[in-house]
Amino acid sequence: MTAIDLNAGALAPVADEVDLVDLPVTGAIPRDLNGVLVRNGPNPLRGRFEGDDVLSWWPEDAMLHAVALQDGRAARYRNRWARTQRWARVYDPDRAPSLVDTNPNVNVLVHAGEILALAEGGAPLAITAGLDSLGASRRHPGLAHGMAAHPKVDPQTGELIAFRADWSRPWLRYGVADAAGVQTVDIDIEGPAPSMVHDIAITATHSIVFDLNAAYDFSMLSRGHRMPLRWHDERRARIGVLPRHGGDVRWFDIAPCFIQHAVNTYDGDRSAIVLDVVRYPWFLRVAGGGRAFDDNPVGVLWRYVIDRDTGIVAEQPLDDAGIELPRINEPGRPPPSLPVRDGAADPCGAARCRALRRRCRVDAALPGAAGQLQKLLRDQLLVRIDHRAARNPQRSREQPRGRQRIAGFDVALADGVPQRLRQLPTQVSGRAVEHADRRNLNDPGDSRHHSGSSEDIQIGSTE
């Protein structure tokens, strides 16, 4: 696998916890766009990443970042370590037994009035919009043992749908919580072995989980790997479908692959389920000797059409450009965009890309602040914040000061990577893509759209 300098550029470690106010802004932020943007990601507690690949980056410790936007200003920035047992072992050992043993460094979710920092393999951590760690979730007790990094919230019912991998038989668990956080479904699902459950998908009626060729191999720990995950040629690749509120799981075999993120899923005609994903033909494939990895291929936009009556799965590429971190339109969010990299595949995103291309298709003007932001995206205006020029930096008193360094953090994009608008082609392999299918990726009013909703707190993921 191509080496990555994890200690430079957009991925460089952030050594200090800081509070900054009145940040300089290049461009214009709509005055009605008020709220807090919260994101998290891996950051080494001891100040430096060890290793030079994505499996050295993923396991590091969760740090949260927040930018507050108010009346056209970037009013403040704050960053905080997630207060977990891992953090306490370095900075406050006496507190360790009272803190949650987790590392929520992938995603941030708002549900049932609670903000949760998430990662697969550990319990969610409840936080405030000011990034204070509250501990275990109080409104989702049924999900205390964890969930996939990207559970889904139905924007119409408010339900939270989640799968999680278990470390003992039956290996997989499925749950649904209602809009208030009350667990309504809790089901064991039998699997052949623990597999990586990073993302899931939902329709209005069904939930979808992936059981693919990238899976855990705990013997890798004895060979010096920090994250025991690799490609398995011998595994079957399959997609599991079950009714949202319980029932038997039906498995559909597909060609070997890895899917890190789903794009969108909906109920099609009759018994069909349409599933769009970012698909890799392989991922984390061990090279000769078992210590290094082959370079990962690029992930491309891919469609599966699952016929539940016949058991047949039709699949085809929708585009040949390498993409990752897909988003479709969500209530309260800007128009959709798909970050696309040119060059070698690298889930670390903008840190290694030579160009970032955005697909942004808008069918109708949006009202109010959303419309203003829509126009900014159309005009490709980058709203950038330079923390180093901000006034009144204040370090947190809870932690030793560490090195005098603040990594750059941009609302829109790291390191000034250029952008340009890009449309999906209207022809795929000689066959027209139906207009309704393309509209589904953009229209929050479409009944087939089932990505998670957000409230006044905007959330972000670093993958």
N, C-alpha and C positions, 0 to 999 in steps of 0.2 A: 504494500500500500504506500502511495506517495506520502513522504513525510510532510507534516504540517508544523510550522512554528507556532505553537500554542501560546507563546509568551510575547507575541508581537501583534500589532494591528488590532482588528476589532475583537479578537479573542483574548487580548492581553489581560492578565489578572488585575483586579481592582483591589488595592491594598487597604484602603480606608473606608470607614463608614462616614458619610458627610451629609450635611444639610446645606443646600444652596438656595438663594432666593433671587428673584428678578433676573432671570437668565436672558442674555441677549438672543434675539431671534432674527434670522435672515428670512425675509418674506413676510407674509401676513397670516396670522391665525384668525379664523372667523370668530367674532366676538361672542357668538352664541354657542360656540363649541367649548363647553365647560365640563370639567370632570377630571378624573385621574387616570392616567395610563400606567398600568402595573405590568411588569414583566419579571421573569426570573430566569436563572440559568446557572450553569456550573462555574464555580470560582474556587480556587484552591485556598484553603484556610491558612496554609503556611507560606503563601505569597508567590508560589511558582508552580506551574504545571510540570509534571514529570512525564516524559514520553512525547511522542510526536505523531500520534494518530488519534482518530476520533474515539477509540476505546480508552484513550488516556484522558480525554476531555469529558466525556459523558458522566463518569462516576463522581466528579468533584462536587464540592459542597454548594448548597443552594444559597444564592444571593438574590435578593429582591431589589428592584429599582422602581421608582415612581416619579412621574412628571405630572404636576398639577397645572392644568390650563384654566385660565379665568379671565374673562372679558378681553380676549385677544392677547393675553400675556402668558408667557411661561412663568407662572408665579413662583414655582419652587421645584427643586429636585431633591430626592432623598434616596439613599440606598441602605439596606440593612441585611446582615446575615439572617437566614432563618434560624431561630433559636431552637436547636435540636440537640440531642445528645452528642452528635458529632462536633457541633460548634462548642459545646460546653467542655468537652475533653481538651480543647486547646485553650479556651479563654476563661472558663469558669468551672473547673472540675467539680466543685461542691454542688453545683446545680444539676449536674448530669442526670442523676436518678429521677428528678422531677420533670424532665423534659421528654418529649416524644422521640422515640428512636426511629427516625425516618430521614429521608434526604429529598425533599420535594423541589427538584431543580429543573422541571420541564415545562410546566403549564400552570396557569392561574385561571380559576373558574369562579363565577358568581352563581350561587344557587341558594334558594330559600333564605335570602337575606344574609348569607354567609360567604365570605371570600375564602377560597381554599387553594393552597399551593399544592401541586400534584407531581408525582412521578410514579411509574409502575414499580412494583416491588416494595412499596412502603405505604404507611398511613398518610392520609391527607393532613396538612397543617392549616389550621384556621388562622387568618391574619386580619388586621385592620387595613383600611385604605391608607393609613399612615405607616404601614409595614411593621407594626408591632405584632409579634408572634403570640397567639392566644393559646396554643396547644392543640390537643385533639379536637376534632370537629364536635360541636355540641348539638348541631341540628341534623346531623347525619350519622347517628350511632350505628346504623346497620352497615355503613361503609368504613368503619373504623379500621378494618384490616387492609384497606387499600383498594385501588381500582386501576384500570388502564390510565396512562397519562392523558388520554384524550377521550373521556366519557362524553356523552352527548346529552344536551338539554333540548327537549321538544319545545319549540317556540309557541306552540298552540296549547299544549296541556301543562307545560311547566315541569314535566317529569324529567328526572335525571336517570339515564340509562348507562349501566357500567358493567364491564367484564373485568375479571382479574385472574392472573395466573397464580395458582397455589403451589407450594413446594412439597406437597404430599398428595396422594390420590384423593379425589379423582382429577386433580391438576387444574381444573378451571371452575370458576364460579361466576354466576350472573345475577345481577340485582337491578331493581327499579325502585326509585324513591319518588314520592309524589312531590308536588310543588312546595310543600311545607317541610320536606326532608324525611318524611315517614316512609320506612321501608315497606313496600307492598309486594315485592317479588324477591325471593332469595332461593336460587337453584344451583345445585351441583351439576357439573357437566363432565362426563368421562372423556379423558383424552389419553393418548399414548405416552405422553411425557410432558413436563413443563415446557411451554413454548412462550415466545415473546409476544405479549399482548400490549402493544403500544398504542394502537388506534383501533377504533371500532366504527360501525356505521349503523344508521337506523333509517327506516321508512316510517310512515304513519302507522304501520301495522306490525312490522317485523324488526328484529335486531340481528345484526350480522357481525360475526367474529371471524378472524383469520387464523388458521393453523397451517403455517408455511415452513419453508425449508431452513430459515434462520431461527435457530433455537438454542437453548442453553446447553452448555457442556461444562460441568463444574470441574472436570479434570484440567481445564485450561488454567485454573488458579495455581496449580502446582507447576505450571510452565511459565509463570511470571505475568500472565494476563490479569489485569484488574477487573475486567468485565468478561464473564465466561459465556460469550455469545459467538456463534459461528454458523456458517452454512453447513447443512447436512444433505448430501446428495441422496441418501437413502430414505429420507422422509417423504411422505406424501404431502403434496400441497392441496389444501382444501379450504372451502368457505363454508362456515356454519350459519344456518338460518333458523331462527325460532320465533314463534309468536311473541310479541312484546311482553304480554302478561302471563307467560308461562306455557309450557308444552314441550313436546319432543324437539330436539335439535335435528335438523336434516343437514347432512354433509354433502357437498358437491365438489368432486375432484376437479382440479385445474392443472395447467402446466406448471412445472416448478418455477418458483419466483419468490420475491420478497416484496411486501407492501408495507412501507413505513407509515404512510398517511393516506386516508381516504379523502376524496374531494366532495362527492355528493352521492346520495342514494335515494331512490324513490320507487314506489309501486307503479309498474307499467301496466300495459294492457293485460287483462285476464289474470294469469298466474305469474306474470313476469316481474322480476325485480331488476332494476337497472342500477349498476354500481360503477362509479367512476373513481379511479384511484391513481396514485403514482406507483408505477410498477418497475421493479428491477429484475432482470433475468437471473441474477445472483447477487449476493451481498455478503461481505465478510467471509469470503472463501479463503480457507487457509492454504498458503503456498507450501512448497516443499519443505519438510522439516518440522512443520507444525508451529513455528514461532511467529512468522510473518504472514501477512495477508496479501492476496492479489489486489490490484487496484480495482475499486468498485466501478461498475458501469454507471452510466447516467440513468436516472429514473425518468420515465416518460408517462404522459397522460394516457390512460388505458381504460377501456370499458368492458365490463362483464355484463351480459344479459342472462339472468338465471331463470329458467323456466321450471317452476315448481311442479307442474303437471307431468312433464316429460323427463325431468331430471337432467336436461341438456343445458350446458353452459356455453354460450357463444362469447368469444372475446376478440377484441381488435384494438390496435393502437389508434388513438385520436390525434396524435401529433408526434413528431420525432424530436422535438426540442427537449433537452434535459431540464426538468423542473423539480422543485421541492417546496415544502411549506405551502401547500395550496390553501386558498380560502375562497369561499363563495360569499355572496351577499348575506349579511346577517342583520337583523333589526338593530338599529342604533349604531351600525358600523359604516365606514366609507364603502364606496363601490368596490367590487372584488378585484383582486390582483393575484397573479401567480408569479412568484419570483422564479426566474430562469437563469441558469448559469451557462456560460460557454466554457468548455474545457472539461477537465477531469472532475468526476463526481466527488463531492465533498459535502456531507450533511452540515458542516459548519457554516455553510452559506457564504455571506459576503466576504468573509475573511480571505478566501482564496479566489474569488471569482474575478474574471477580467471584465465582465459586463453583467449587469443585472437588467433583464428585460421584463417589462410589465405588460400583462394583458389586462386591459380595462375596457370593458364593453358596457355601455349604459344605454338602456332602451328608452328611458324617459327621464326628464329632469326631476330632481328631488326637491322638496320644499325646504325652506328655512336654512338652518345651519348645515344640514346634510347637503343641500344644494350648493352652498358655498364651498364646502369641502370637495364635492364632486367636481366643481369647476377647477379647483386647485389641482386635482389629480389629472383632469383633462389637459391642463396647461403645463403639467409636469413641474409644478413649482415645489421645490423641496423646502420644507420647514426645518431648519437646522438649529440646534442649540449647542453652543460651545460652553461647557461647564467651566473651563479654565478661565474664561473671562467673566464669570458670574460674580456677583457681589456677595459679601458676608458668608464665606464658607465656614461651617462649624462642624467639628468632628464629634462623633458620638462619644459620650463619656463612659460607655459601657465596655469599651474594648481598648486594648493598647493601640497606640497611634500607628505603628508600623511605618512603612516607607511613605515619603511625601509624594504621592502620585495619585492622580485622578485620570482614569482612562477616558477617552472621548466617548460620548454617548449621544446619539442623535435620534431625534424623534422619528425621522423618516428612514434614515439609511446610514450605515457606518462607512467611514473612510471615503466619502464622496464618490461612491461607485456610480457611474453614469446610468441613466434610465432612458428607455424609449418605449413607446406604446407598441403593443404587438397583438394582433388578432389571431385566434385559432382559424385555420383554413376552413373554407366552406366545403371542401372535398377531402375525404379521407379514404385513401386506397381506392380512388375511383368512384366512391359512393358518397352521395350527398348526406351531410349531417342534418337531421331534421331541425327546422328553426325552433320548434317547441323545446327540443332537448337543449339547444344552446341557450334559450331564454331561461331555462330552469337554473342555470348556473348564476344568473344575475338578478332574478326577480324575487324579492322577499315575500311577495304576495302569492307566489305560485304554491298551490296546495301540496306539491310534491317536494318542496324545499324543507329539509329537516336538519339544518345545522343548529348549533347551540345559540341561544340568545344571550344578549348582554344587557346590563342595566346602565346606570350612569357612570359606572366604573368600567373603563375599557381595559381589556386584558390582552396579554401577549405571551408568546411562546418563543423560545430561542432556538428551537431545532432547525 
